[in-house]
Amino acid sequence: MLLALALNVTSANAAEKKVPTIVVAKTQGDRISHWQPAMGDGLAQMIITELNKLDNVKVLESVALEDLREERRLGENGEVAVGEAVKKGQWKGADYMFKSVVTRFGAKESNYGGSGGGIPIPGARRILPGFGGFSVNKSEHEVQIDWRIVDNASREVLKGASGSAVGVEKGGGFNFGTWGGGGFSNNREFMDSALGKATVKAITEIIETVKKIDLASGARSVNAEAEAKSATLALRNVRGAVELVDGKDIWVSLGSKNGFSKGDKVKIYQPIEKKNQQGKVVLTTFKEAGEIVLTKVQKDKSMGAYSGTAGIGEGWAAADAAIDIDTIEDK
């Protein structure tokens, strides 16, 4: 039973945590040759594919934006039914940006032997005859990618979310002259080459690191939530009244237009008038009488069940349980 309870709590916490969104910028090349722009798209697409497999981030499209805009333009031009058209302003915002720069992308070749009349034998003063022109070419391909994750709202580089990944592979190279500018991940020749395999190794190293990062909500989401909460609190900063006492069901003049929803708590107060010697009401104080949890919420009124024993009268004051009623100004 304890294990089941712990699993339920863990599952609930996981469900409550909001997964942050991330976009992938085109990969830049540091002193990379003329095919760099296509490489930037190709590597970004490979990174998008791998990041999209992770559970701690939600990837938003960032490379094919013009294709998405073209889909929206179909609706704007009337070529798509009004009810099915994509409308401007519906894209989600990204908390973070994944930025990467390729600082090494190539091969180092080593030649063993030479064009002499044979193979030199270590420790000997002679050359083994019969092997003239012997030579062995060996290529080692290395890809280094420097990367970081940046908060889009604050421009801060996240602590622990940056580094350099290096992939090394020995074998045959890749002829970019016959490539044609296609995406790397879609080019079988590149993926089968030593350079392609070194690239995959570097990206895999990055993804393994990102997988372990506990990414909290970005400043964009935090600011948006704070603004929404502030707006809701402003709406709730109002004093309502008990409009109907129907047994244990208490109806108050606070509804969705005041920012209330099902499950919210509302306190009920007995108003007490303070009069001077001439009988003039100088001020009204409020004595807390009980609390209700809203079960029905309409635009201008709500209902909650009262579990207390003290009597509640119609006309008594009602206010958000989280707000001190004495701080609410009369409107």
N, C-alpha and C positions, 0 to 999 in steps of 0.2 A: 504493500500500500504506500509506504514511504517512497519507494522507487518510482511508482506510478505518479505520485504527487510531484516529485522532483522533475520528472519528464514533462509533466503538464506545465509546470512553471517555466521550464526551459523553453518549451514550445511557444508558450504565450509571450515570453520576452523576445524570442526570435521573430514572432509575428508582429510585435509592436515596433521593432526597430525598422526604421525607414532606410532602405538601401539607397546610397547616394548615386547620382548620375555622373557620367564621365564621357567626354568626347576625346577623340584621338586626332591630334594635329598631324599634318603631313610631315613625314620624316625628312629632316634636312641632312645634307651631306657636307662634310667639312673637307674641302679640296677634292671632291669627287668629280669625275669627268662629265662630259656633256650629257650623259643620260640620267643625270641626277634628278630632274623633275619627275620623270616616270618612276624612278626608284622610290621617290618620296611617296607617291600614291601607292605603289606596290607594297612597300614595307608597312605603311599605315594600314592597308587592308589586311595584311597578315596579323598585325597586332590587334586590330578590331576583332578578327575571328577568334583569337585566343582569349582576349579579355572577356568576350561575350560568354565564355564557358564558365566564368567565375561567378560565385554567389554573393560576393561582397561589393560588387559594383553593377550598375545597370548602364549599358553602353548605348549612347545615342549616335545616330549617323552623323558623320562629319565630312566624309569624302565625297559622297554623292548628293550634295545639297542642291546642285543645279538640276539634277534629275527630279528631285522632290519638288522643286519650284515649278518645273515644267508640268508635273502632275497637277499642281494647284492651278496653273494657268489654263489648263483644259476646262476646269470648272468656271473660272473667271470669263472665259471666252464662250461659255454656254454649250460646250461640247459634252459636258457631263451633267446628268440630272441634278437639279438644285439640291435635293435631299441627300445626294451621295457625293457632292463635290467637297474637296478638301478646302477649308477656309483658312485665310491668313490669321495668324495669332494663336494657332492651336499647337504649335510645337512646344515641347517641354524644354525647360532650361537645364543646363548642366552645372553641377556643383564643382566638378573638377575637369582639368585638361591634362591629358597624357602627352608630354612633349619628349621627342627623341631626336638625337643627332648622331649620324654615323660618322665616327672619327677614324675608322679603319675599314677598308673594304677592298681586299685584293689578295695577291699571292706573292710569296717569296720563293724564288727558284734557286736550287743548289745543284751544281754540276760536279760530278765525281768522275775521275779519269781524265782523258784528254785525247789529243790527236797524234800522240807519239806512236812509237812502234810496238808498244806493249803495255802491260800493266805493271807499275812499280810495286815491288813486294816490300812491305814494312820490315826494317831491320836488315835488308839485303842490299848489296851493291849492284844488283843486276835487275833486268827487266824481263818478265816472263814473255817469251816470244810468241808470235802467232796471233796476237790480239790487238793489232794496230787500229787506232781510231776508237777505242773503247770509251764510252761515256754513258753515265746514268743521270737522267734529269729527274729531280724530285721536287714537287710543288707542295707548299703548305699554305693553305688559304685561311685567312683570318678576318673575322668581322667583329668590330667593336662598336657597340651602341651605348652612348651616354643617354640616360633618361631621367625624367623627374615627373612628379605629379604636382600640379599647381592649382591652388584654390582660385576659381574664376573671379570671385567677388573681392577677395582680399589681396590677391596676387602673391600670397605666401606659398613657398615651396614646402610641402608637408615634411615634417621630420620623419626620417626613416623611409621616405618614399622617393629616393633618388639613388643613382649609382651608375656603374659601368658594367656592361655584360659583354663577355668575350666568347666567341665561338671559333674553334680551330678545327680544320679538317684537312686531311691529306688526300690528294687525288687530282683528277682532271679538272680543268677550269671551265669557263663558260664564255662563249663568243658573243659579246654584246653587239657586235656588228650585224649579226643575223637575228637579233632578238625581236626587233620590230616594235618595241615599246609597250608590250602587253604587261598585265599584272604578273608579279613574281609568282604568286601562289597558283596561278593558272598556267604557268609555263613549266611543263614537265622536264624539259631539258635543263632549266635552271635549278629546279628542285632536286634533280638527280645529280647535279654537279657538286663538287666539293665546296664551291663557294655557296651554293644554295643550302647545303647541309650545315655549313658553318653559320649561316644566317639563322636557320631554324634553332640551332643550339643557343645562340645569343638571345633570341626571342623567348625560348623556353626558360632560360635562366631568369629573365625579367618577369615572366608570368608567375613563376614559382615564388618570387619575392613579393609581388603584388598580392598574391593569394593569401599571404600571411599577415597583410596589413589590415588592421582594424580601422576601416575608414568610417569616421563619424559623418554626420550631416555637414555639408559645406556651409560657409558663411552665407551663401545665397539662401539656402533653405532655412538656416537659423534666423536670418533677418526677416524672411517672409513670414515665418511662424510667429516671431515676436510682434511684427506689425499686425498680423491677424488677431493675435491674442489681445493686443492693445486696443484694436478696434472693437473687439467683442466686449472687453471690460468697459469701454466707454459707453457702449449700448446698455450694458447691465447696470451702469451707475445711475439707477433710477429707483425711486420708491414707489412700489405698487400698493395695492390694497386687496383685502379679502373681499371677494364679490359674492361668494356663496359657500355656505357650510351645509353640506349634504351628508350628514352622518360623519364618517371618517374621511370623506372626500372633500377636499378644500380647493375651491377655485379662486385663483388670484389674477389680477389684471396685468400679468407679465407674460409675454408670449415670444414667439420667434422674432418679431420685429425688434424686440429688446435683446436679442442674442441668446435666448434660452432654448434648450433642447432637452429631450428625454434623458433622465438620469441626473440632471442638475438639482442641486439642493437649494431650497428657499426657506429662509427663516421667517417666522410669523411673530409680530411684536404687538403688544397691547399699548396703544397710545395713552399717555397720561398727561393731561393738561395742567399746567402750572399757572395759577391766577394770582394777581395781586389783591390788595385789600379792597380795591374798587370792583373786583370781579372780572377784571380784564385778563384775558388769556395772554400771558407774556411769552410763554414757550411751551413746547410739547416734548416730553421725553418718551422714550420707547423702552418698554420692559419686554425682554424676550420671553415668548410663551411656548414656542415649540418649533419644529422643523419638519418640512415635507420634502419628499423626493418626487420630482415631476414624472408622471407616467403618461400624461397626454399634453401635448403642446400644440396650440393653435396660434394664429397670427397675433392676436391681441389678448389672449388669456391662456392659462394652463391649469392643470389639475394634478394634485398630488395626494397620496394617502397619508393621513395623520395617525401616528401611533402613540401619541402622548395621552395623558389623562386630563390635563387642564382644559377647561373650556375655551373655545376660540369664537370670537364674535365677528360678524360681518362688519366691514369698515375698518378692521384692524390693518396695520401696516404689514407689508411684505417686501423683502429685499433679498438679493443674492447672498447666500450664506457666507461667501468669501469676502464680502464687503461690509465694513463697519457702517451701520445705518446712520450714525451720527455724522458721518462725513459726506452724506448725500445731500446736496443742496436742493431746495424746493424749486420745481420748474413750473 
